[in-house]
Amino acid sequence: MKMRIAEEINRLDDQRYCDVLTYRYVLCMQWKDVAEAMHYTENWTKELEQQALISFEEKVFKDLSEKNW
């Protein structure tokens, strides 16, 4: 299941989004560690995660609608 999620995450256009979602949801890193790995503050990392989730959701639903699911 993690491989499938990682594949979908890696389809995002913004590498920062891929990184934050991978660190948090695939590698299960704590926020402090994600922020450190990305060289951002913890607050900015959480904001970036919110943007990434919106982008991820839009991409998934767009792909599903194109497949007529």
N, C-alpha and C positions, 0 to 999 in steps of 0.2 A: 504494500500500500504506500509506503514512504517513497518508493521509487516512482510510482505513478504521480504522486503529489509533486515530487521534485521535477519531474518532466514537465508538468503543467506550469509550475513556477518559472522554470527556465524559458518558457515561451514568451514571457513578458518582455517588453521592449527596453525598459529601463533596468540596467544592471544593478542599480542600488536597490530596486524593488526585489529583484531576484535574490540578492544577498541577504537583505533583512528577513525575508520570508523563509529562506533556506536556513539561516542561522537559528531563527526562532522556532519554526515548525518542523523542520526536517532533523536538525541537529539538537533541538530542544535546549538551546542555550538560554541562560538567564539574561535579562535585559542589560544588566551591567556588562556582561561579557560580549553581548552583541554590539553594544555601543563602543566598547574598547576595540573590538575587531574592525569596526567600520570607521573608527577615529571620529566619532560624533559624540555629542552629549547623550545621556540616556533619554532626556525629554525629546530631543530631535529624532532619535531613533524610533521612539514610539509614534511620533507624528508621521515619520516616513512609513512606518508599518501600516498606519491607517490609510495613507495614500496608496500603498502597494495593495492592500486588500481591496480597495475600490477598483483599482486597475485590474486586479485578478478576477474579481467578480464580473466586471464588464467584458473581459476577454472570454471567460467561460460561457457566459450567457450569449454572447455574440456567436461563438462557435456552435453552441447548441442550436440556436435559431437557424443558423446556416445549414445545419444537418436536419432541420425539421423535426426536432425531438419534441 
